[in-house]
Amino acid sequence: MVISISSKIWQKAILYNDKDIIKLIKLILNLVELGKHELIFENNMIEQDIISCAHFQSYSEIIKNIGKHSFYSKLPNRLIRITQKEVLKLPIDSNIKIHYNGNKVVHKESSTIFEYIDISIINSYLNSPLYIVVENKDSDGKFIRSIYNFITNNNATMQDLELSGKLKIVHGGGGNVGLVLETYVLPCRLICLVDSDKKYPQDSLQRKDGLRIICDECGHDFIILSRREIENYIPDKALISWQKKQQSYNDDINMYFDLDNKQKSYFDLKKGLKIKDFKDHRIRELYSNIYDKYEEVINKGFQCNNVLNKEILKGFGSNVYNAFDEIAVCTKEDLKDFYDELNEIVELINNRI
């Protein structure tokens, strides 16, 4: 995270020797030294005033380096501003969100999201990793690591971030995601990422409202994927490469690659498309070319319960998420149908680490 400390906080440390504030500023400087966060100075702060303070002289090199990259030009997309809630004055704005009894206030100004964090909660907020809560740690974890490493410009892979303690992927357990979120009641940085589970474009997201409410109340970031599931973000080239290694590439499954982008967005890559699915007129509309081709088989199947689960278009099995291991064979062009969405997720992670 990019952090700034309000001038009033600095003054309490430098001019009034406030021991609690000095301790917390040292914590922040230590986190900066470890590379966990970035600190910038506000326009009215002079690094020499800080270095001259006996409490911070041992951090002189870090402070000088911070001074070279101060806040005189472009603001970051998201800035953590450490302040004290009793002196915080913000305009009356319906877009201002208040969390943790006023200890965290979020306000968007121009293109920058400002998070005003009271100094009393800064230890738990900055000293903990960025938590990413997902439904399934194995499949969703592989998805996040793969797309992050593919897209990010950072030298560090997501695995490096996990090993260094900057980031932790948390298993939500499908329907238990809400319960897991409710355990993170302390101030922390958290992203909740879930599948949309949409079977067709008009499908409702109402079943995700409970998770959204929990995240809004705690100030967590909440992401619902636009496509059905994480598997719907596997590029064709990676999927083919994985199939060939599994020796499962055949003409039957290859029919998936003839679907258009919208159809691929909502296709169940694990289980495929079954006769019973076509009972829903919205599925018939989405896959109208498939329905037209197999209309007689499908309509006959409606009359026989024992064939309703027959696959019209085969899926790739429950382990298809392992195809993300092959993303290295792809180029940006291979992800063009969903690259922008994935890039926004990666940018959010980088802004929150």
C-alpha positions as CSV (number, residue, x, y, z in Angstrom):
1,M,0.0,0.0,0.0
2,V,1.0,3.6,-0.5
3,I,0.8,5.5,2.8
4,S,1.0,9.0,3.9
5,I,1.1,10.3,7.5
6,S,-0.8,13.5,8.2
7,S,1.4,16.5,9.3
8,K,-0.5,16.7,12.6
9,I,0.6,13.1,13.4
10,W,4.2,14.0,12.6
11,Q,4.1,17.1,14.7
12,K,2.9,15.2,17.7
13,A,5.9,12.9,17.4
14,I,8.5,15.5,16.5
15,L,7.4,18.5,18.6
16,Y,5.5,16.8,21.5
17,N,7.4,13.5,21.8
18,D,4.1,11.5,21.9
19,K,5.5,8.0,22.7
20,D,2.6,6.0,21.3
21,I,2.7,7.9,18.0
22,I,6.5,7.6,17.8
23,K,6.2,3.8,18.3
24,L,3.6,3.5,15.5
25,I,5.6,5.7,13.1
26,K,8.6,3.5,13.8
27,L,6.5,0.4,13.0
28,I,5.5,2.0,9.7
29,L,9.1,2.9,8.8
30,N,10.1,-0.7,9.6
31,L,7.4,-2.0,7.3
32,V,8.6,0.4,4.6
33,E,12.2,-0.8,5.1
34,L,11.0,-4.4,4.7
35,G,9.4,-3.5,1.4
36,K,5.9,-4.2,2.7
37,H,4.5,-0.7,2.1
38,E,5.5,2.5,0.4
39,L,5.5,5.8,2.4
40,I,5.2,9.3,0.8
41,F,5.4,12.7,2.3
42,E,2.8,15.4,1.9
43,N,3.7,18.7,0.4
44,N,4.3,20.6,3.7
45,M,6.6,17.9,5.1
46,I,10.3,18.4,5.0
47,E,12.3,15.2,5.5
48,Q,15.1,17.1,7.3
49,D,12.7,18.0,10.1
50,I,12.1,14.3,10.6
51,I,15.7,13.3,10.5
52,S,16.6,16.0,13.0
53,C,14.3,14.3,15.5
54,A,16.4,12.0,17.7
55,H,13.7,9.3,17.6
56,F,14.0,8.9,13.8
57,Q,17.7,9.5,13.1
58,S,18.4,5.8,12.7
59,Y,15.9,5.8,9.8
60,S,17.6,8.7,8.0
61,E,18.5,6.8,4.8
62,I,14.9,5.5,4.4
63,I,13.5,9.0,5.1
64,K,15.9,10.6,2.5
65,N,14.8,8.1,-0.1
66,I,11.1,8.7,0.7
67,G,11.8,12.4,0.2
68,K,12.9,11.8,-3.4
69,H,9.6,10.2,-4.3
70,S,7.2,12.6,-2.6
71,F,3.7,13.5,-3.5
72,Y,4.3,16.5,-5.7
73,S,3.1,15.0,-9.0
74,K,0.7,12.2,-9.7
75,L,-1.3,10.6,-6.8
76,P,-1.6,6.8,-6.6
77,N,-4.9,5.1,-7.4
78,R,-5.4,4.4,-3.7
79,L,-3.8,6.1,-0.7
80,I,-3.8,5.2,3.0
81,R,-3.7,8.4,4.9
82,I,-2.9,7.9,8.6
83,T,-4.7,10.5,10.7
84,Q,-6.8,10.9,13.9
85,K,-10.6,10.7,13.5
86,E,-11.2,13.5,16.0
87,V,-9.4,16.0,13.7
88,L,-10.5,14.6,10.4
89,K,-12.6,17.0,8.4
90,L,-14.2,15.9,5.2
91,P,-16.9,17.5,3.1
92,I,-20.5,16.2,3.4
93,D,-20.6,13.7,0.7
94,S,-22.9,10.7,0.2
95,N,-20.0,8.8,-1.3
96,I,-18.1,8.9,1.9
97,K,-18.1,5.5,3.6
98,I,-17.4,5.1,7.4
99,H,-16.3,1.8,8.9
100,Y,-15.1,0.6,12.3
101,N,-16.8,3.3,14.3
102,G,-15.2,6.0,12.3
103,N,-11.7,4.6,12.5
104,K,-11.7,4.1,8.8
105,V,-13.2,6.5,6.3
106,V,-13.2,6.0,2.5
107,H,-13.5,8.9,0.2
108,K,-13.0,9.0,-3.6
109,E,-11.6,12.3,-4.9
110,S,-11.0,12.5,-8.7
111,S,-9.2,9.3,-9.6
112,T,-7.8,8.5,-6.2
113,I,-9.4,6.5,-3.4
114,F,-8.4,7.9,0.0
115,E,-8.6,5.7,3.0
116,Y,-8.3,7.7,6.2
117,I,-7.2,5.3,8.9
118,D,-7.2,6.3,12.6
119,I,-3.8,5.8,14.1
120,S,-5.4,3.5,16.8
121,I,-6.0,0.7,14.3
122,I,-3.0,1.1,12.0
123,N,-1.0,-1.7,13.5
124,S,-3.6,-4.4,12.7
125,Y,-4.5,-2.8,9.3
126,L,-0.9,-2.5,7.9
127,N,0.9,-5.2,9.8
128,S,-1.3,-8.0,8.6
129,P,-1.2,-9.5,5.1
130,L,-3.7,-8.7,2.3
131,Y,-6.3,-11.5,2.6
132,I,-7.9,-12.8,-0.5
133,V,-11.0,-14.8,0.4
134,V,-12.1,-17.3,-2.3
135,E,-14.6,-20.1,-2.5
136,N,-12.0,-22.8,-3.2
137,K,-8.4,-22.3,-2.3
138,D,-7.1,-25.0,-4.7
139,S,-8.9,-24.0,-7.9
140,D,-9.5,-20.3,-7.2
141,G,-6.0,-20.0,-5.8
142,K,-4.5,-21.4,-9.0
143,F,-6.6,-19.0,-11.0
144,I,-5.4,-15.9,-9.0
145,R,-1.8,-16.9,-9.0
146,S,-1.8,-17.7,-12.7
147,I,-3.4,-14.5,-13.9
148,Y,-1.4,-12.3,-11.5
149,N,1.9,-13.8,-12.6
150,F,0.8,-13.5,-16.3
151,I,-0.4,-9.9,-16.1
152,T,1.6,-8.1,-13.4
153,N,4.6,-6.0,-14.1
154,N,6.1,-6.7,-10.7
155,N,9.2,-8.9,-10.5
156,A,7.7,-10.7,-7.5
157,T,5.3,-13.6,-8.3
158,M,2.2,-14.1,-6.1
159,Q,4.0,-17.1,-4.6
160,D,6.8,-14.7,-3.5
161,L,4.2,-12.4,-1.9
162,E,2.7,-15.3,0.0
163,L,6.1,-16.5,1.2
164,S,7.0,-13.0,2.4
165,G,3.8,-12.7,4.4
166,K,2.4,-9.8,2.3
167,L,-0.6,-11.8,1.0
168,K,-2.7,-14.8,2.0
169,I,-5.3,-16.7,0.1
170,V,-8.1,-17.9,2.4
171,H,-10.4,-20.8,1.7
172,G,-14.0,-19.8,2.0
173,G,-15.5,-23.2,1.4
174,G,-18.2,-22.4,-1.2
175,G,-21.4,-21.6,0.7
176,N,-19.4,-20.8,3.8
177,V,-17.7,-17.7,2.4
178,G,-20.0,-15.4,4.4
179,L,-19.1,-17.2,7.6
180,V,-15.4,-16.9,6.8
181,L,-15.8,-13.1,6.1
182,E,-17.5,-12.6,9.4
183,T,-14.4,-13.9,11.2
184,Y,-12.4,-11.0,9.8
185,V,-14.1,-8.3,11.9
186,L,-10.8,-6.6,12.9
187,P,-9.5,-3.9,10.7
188,C,-7.7,-5.5,7.8
189,R,-7.2,-5.3,4.1
190,L,-9.3,-8.0,2.4
191,I,-10.6,-8.8,-1.1
192,C,-13.4,-11.3,-1.5
193,L,-13.5,-12.8,-5.0
194,V,-16.4,-15.1,-6.0
195,D,-17.8,-16.7,-9.2
196,S,-21.0,-15.2,-10.6
197,D,-22.4,-18.7,-11.1
198,K,-24.5,-17.1,-14.0
199,K,-25.8,-19.7,-16.5
200,Y,-26.8,-17.1,-19.0
201,P,-26.4,-13.3,-19.3
202,Q,-29.7,-12.4,-17.7
203,D,-29.2,-14.7,-14.7
204,S,-29.6,-12.9,-11.3
205,L,-26.7,-12.1,-8.9
206,Q,-29.1,-11.7,-6.0
207,R,-27.7,-14.7,-4.2
208,K,-24.5,-12.8,-3.8
209,D,-26.1,-9.9,-2.0
210,G,-25.3,-11.3,1.5
211,L,-21.6,-11.3,0.7
212,R,-21.7,-7.8,-0.7
213,I,-23.4,-6.5,2.4
214,I,-20.8,-8.0,4.7
215,C,-18.0,-6.6,2.6
216,D,-19.6,-3.1,2.4
217,E,-20.1,-3.0,6.2
218,C,-16.4,-3.9,6.8
219,G,-15.0,-1.8,3.9
220,H,-13.7,-4.9,2.2
221,D,-13.3,-5.1,-1.6
222,F,-15.8,-7.4,-3.3
223,I,-15.4,-8.8,-6.7
224,I,-18.0,-10.9,-8.6
225,L,-16.5,-12.4,-11.8
226,S,-18.5,-11.4,-14.9
227,R,-18.2,-14.9,-16.3
228,R,-19.8,-18.0,-14.8
229,E,-16.8,-19.4,-13.0
230,I,-13.0,-19.1,-12.8
231,E,-12.7,-21.9,-15.4
232,N,-14.4,-19.7,-18.0
233,Y,-11.2,-17.6,-18.0
234,I,-8.9,-20.4,-19.2
235,P,-7.6,-19.3,-22.7
236,D,-8.3,-21.8,-25.5
237,K,-4.6,-22.2,-26.1
238,A,-3.9,-23.2,-22.5
239,L,-6.9,-25.5,-22.5
240,I,-5.7,-27.3,-25.6
241,S,-2.2,-27.6,-24.2
242,W,-3.5,-29.1,-21.0
243,Q,-5.8,-31.5,-22.8
244,K,-2.9,-32.8,-25.0
245,K,-0.8,-33.4,-21.9
246,Q,-3.8,-35.3,-20.4
247,Q,-4.1,-37.2,-23.7
248,S,-7.8,-36.2,-23.7
249,Y,-7.9,-34.0,-26.7
250,N,-10.6,-35.4,-29.1
251,D,-13.1,-34.1,-31.6
252,D,-16.0,-34.5,-29.2
253,I,-14.7,-32.2,-26.6
254,N,-13.2,-30.0,-29.3
255,M,-16.7,-28.9,-30.1
256,Y,-16.4,-26.4,-27.2
257,F,-13.9,-24.4,-29.2
258,D,-16.6,-23.7,-31.8
259,L,-18.7,-21.8,-29.3
260,D,-18.6,-18.0,-29.5
261,N,-17.3,-15.8,-26.7
262,K,-20.7,-15.2,-25.1
263,Q,-21.4,-19.0,-25.0
264,K,-18.0,-19.7,-23.6
265,S,-18.6,-17.2,-20.8
266,Y,-21.5,-19.2,-19.3
267,F,-20.6,-22.8,-20.3
268,D,-20.0,-25.3,-17.5
269,L,-16.5,-26.3,-18.3
270,K,-16.5,-29.0,-15.7
271,K,-19.8,-30.8,-16.4
272,G,-20.7,-29.7,-19.9
273,L,-24.1,-29.0,-21.4
274,K,-26.8,-31.6,-20.7
275,I,-30.2,-32.3,-22.2
276,K,-31.9,-31.1,-19.0
277,D,-30.3,-27.7,-19.3
278,F,-32.3,-27.0,-22.5
279,K,-35.5,-27.0,-20.5
280,D,-34.7,-23.4,-19.7
281,H,-35.6,-21.2,-22.7
282,R,-32.7,-18.8,-21.9
283,I,-30.3,-21.7,-22.3
284,R,-32.0,-22.6,-25.6
285,E,-31.5,-18.9,-26.7
286,L,-27.9,-18.8,-25.6
287,Y,-26.9,-22.0,-27.3
288,S,-29.5,-21.8,-30.2
289,N,-27.0,-23.2,-32.7
290,I,-26.5,-26.3,-30.5
291,Y,-30.2,-26.6,-29.8
292,D,-31.0,-26.4,-33.6
293,K,-28.4,-29.1,-34.3
294,Y,-29.6,-31.5,-31.6
295,E,-33.3,-30.5,-31.3
296,E,-34.7,-33.9,-32.0
297,V,-32.4,-35.6,-29.5
298,I,-33.0,-33.0,-26.9
299,N,-36.8,-33.0,-27.2
300,K,-36.9,-36.8,-27.0
301,G,-34.7,-36.6,-24.0
302,F,-37.2,-34.4,-22.2
303,Q,-39.6,-37.4,-22.2
304,C,-37.1,-39.8,-20.6
305,N,-35.8,-39.0,-17.1
306,N,-33.0,-41.5,-17.4
307,V,-31.3,-39.5,-20.2
308,L,-31.8,-36.0,-18.9
309,N,-28.2,-35.9,-17.7
310,K,-26.8,-37.0,-21.0
311,E,-24.2,-34.6,-22.3
312,I,-24.9,-32.8,-25.5
313,L,-21.6,-31.0,-25.3
314,K,-19.0,-32.6,-23.0
315,G,-17.2,-30.8,-20.2
316,F,-13.6,-31.2,-19.3
317,G,-13.9,-32.7,-15.8
318,S,-13.6,-31.3,-12.3
319,N,-9.8,-30.8,-12.6
320,V,-10.0,-28.5,-15.6
321,Y,-8.8,-25.6,-13.5
322,N,-5.3,-27.2,-13.8
323,A,-5.2,-25.9,-17.3
324,F,-4.2,-22.6,-15.8
325,D,-0.8,-24.2,-15.4
326,E,-0.5,-23.8,-19.2
327,I,-1.1,-20.1,-19.3
328,A,2.6,-19.5,-20.0
329,V,2.0,-20.7,-23.6
330,C,-0.4,-17.8,-24.2
331,T,0.0,-14.2,-25.3
332,K,-2.0,-11.2,-24.2
333,E,-4.0,-11.6,-27.5
334,D,-5.1,-15.1,-26.3
335,L,-6.8,-13.4,-23.3
336,K,-8.3,-10.5,-25.3
337,D,-11.9,-11.4,-24.5
338,F,-11.4,-11.0,-20.7
339,Y,-8.0,-9.4,-20.3
340,D,-9.3,-6.0,-19.1
341,E,-11.4,-7.6,-16.4
342,L,-8.4,-9.7,-15.1
343,N,-6.1,-6.6,-15.3
344,E,-8.5,-4.7,-13.0
345,I,-8.2,-7.5,-10.5
346,V,-4.4,-7.5,-10.6
347,E,-4.3,-3.7,-10.3
348,L,-6.6,-3.9,-7.2
349,I,-4.3,-6.6,-5.6
350,N,-1.2,-4.4,-6.3
351,N,-3.0,-1.3,-4.8
352,R,-4.0,-3.2,-1.7
353,I,-0.8,-5.1,-0.9
